[in-house]
Amino acid sequence: MPPAIRSVTTTATAAVALLASALLALPAPPAAAGGADTHCARLARLHVPGAEHQQVDCLAELTTAGTVASGHTDPADWAGLTPKDLSVPTGVPGIQIDGYFPDTAAPAAAPNTNHGWNHDAQFVIRLPDRWNGGLVVAGSPGVREQYANDRAIGDWVLSRGYAFAATDKGNTGAAFHRDGQAPGDAVAEWNTRVTELTRAARAVVAQRYRRAPDRTLATGMSNGGYLVRWQLENHPELYDGGVDWEGTLWRADGPNLLTFLPPALAAYPTYAAGGPQAGQAHEAMLAAGFPAGSEFLWPFHHSYYWDLTQRIYREEFDPGFDGPTEAGTPFCAPGTPACDADYAYAERPAEVRRAVQRIALTGRIGKPLITLHGTLDVLLPISRDSDVYAEMVRRAGRGGLLRYYRIEGGTHVDSLVDAFPDRLRPLTPCHRAAFTALEDWIGRGVRPPLGHTVPRDPSATPAALLTNCPLDA
């Protein structure tokens, strides 16, 4: 083990929870700025409540500037989510805790293989020496593992002094739907795992710094954004606010991705082939919610996102659609038996909607929320997702707790900005602007600008767009 790393590995016991509770009650002693008295102080006393296994390491660098080399992150988890020129902050020494909670994954499910543990419900908690008093909690986007937010979110919040905790959501990979016993179980577990980690991370923060965090913020992208929405609706007592980065919308009566992806799978091949039916197919794409002007993004999303996403999430909520076949037939043509391009959510049995209802959103948030979404998102089209969710919040009477920013030229993953720098803008700086606006909102009572569309300056250089996203523009 490198000399910059000290490690303590333990197995949790019932005494851990008692220790954490006792430490939460301790008064904060006089300490150096940020509450951390020495580098990696109290390393051996840190125990994650409820964890089945944990490994505690003292690191010279908690950001990916150091964790890639030391093996404390996995670049494959966050590949493709950020622009190639996104800067990497440095100078954040502290403690990293890796581990997993007890899990009852189905034997057929493929577990998270990080650290060779072959165990789901993995988490990471990072505790910087120079602490600002806050905690940020995130669930992973897509079906990625616990390090997926390290570049887009973790590096930046750690450099600002936050403790940071992230979870793999309890199941990972394209076969995530194998987890659980009933339709919807795997996604329902995502929500409970974020709640579980938030409670545990708050206790660990108190152990390390001898006081509870003075603010706990939830954030995440895509499925991670859905988790922010769900947590603020169902467990607002755990958080002071959240930033939702293009969260997935689940509604039992739609829209949801099972209502707009099948039309894309049916129409896009005809549009791409040209010919007399191409115009009609193009109109079908627009009617499904895919915005005009986003056509240049359709080939990539057809190849890599639409088909796989439709099939694995349909399998999670409606495994009976294709009988004994698991997650359908890739890229099947309309008219093929049990083809997902022909999937009609509204015509499926009531139990499918009941499965979705288990994890559906309501709009009844209980703490301040900032949502941002790109207008050129063609995985979760904005008109079928965040536009709808913002209206749900308003109808629930919670509009005063929401600020919603539509980011002109933003798309679902920022790596595509590298391929189309003249047409797209990255959302990463917009997330950072939203995060600082949330800090001002809950910390100083400065309300962010009312929701609106943030324009993309066509004359701005890629470097300027990567560092600037004025939400008041």
Secondary structure as UniProt FT lines:
FT   TURN            3..4
FT   STRAND          6..10
FT   HELIX           14..24
FT   HELIX           33..35
FT   TURN            39..42
FT   HELIX           43..45
FT   TURN            49..50
FT   STRAND          53..59
FT   HELIX           64..70
FT   HELIX           75..78
FT   TURN            79..80
FT   TURN            84..85
FT   STRAND          94..100
FT   TURN            107..108
FT   HELIX           114..116
FT   STRAND          122..128
FT   STRAND          134..139
FT   TURN            142..143
FT   TURN            146..149
FT   HELIX           150..154
FT   HELIX           155..159
FT   TURN            160..161
FT   STRAND          163..167
FT   TURN            169..170
FT   TURN            174..175
FT   HELIX           176..178
FT   TURN            183..184
FT   HELIX           185..209
FT   STRAND          215..221
FT   HELIX           223..234
FT   HELIX           236..238
FT   STRAND          241..245
FT   TURN            252..253
FT   HELIX           257..273
FT   TURN            276..277
FT   HELIX           278..288
FT   TURN            292..293
FT   HELIX           295..297
FT   HELIX           298..301
FT   HELIX           302..306
FT   HELIX           307..317
FT   HELIX           319..322
FT   TURN            323..324
FT   TURN            330..331
FT   TURN            334..335
FT   TURN            337..338
FT   HELIX           340..342
FT   HELIX           345..347
FT   HELIX           350..357
FT   TURN            358..359
FT   STRAND          369..374
FT   TURN            375..376
FT   HELIX           382..384
FT   HELIX           386..395
FT   TURN            396..397
FT   HELIX           399..401
FT   STRAND          402..407
FT   TURN            408..409
FT   TURN            414..415
FT   HELIX           416..419
FT   TURN            421..423
FT   HELIX           428..444
FT   STRAND          452..454
FT   TURN            458..459
FT   HELIX           462..467
FT   TURN            471..472
//
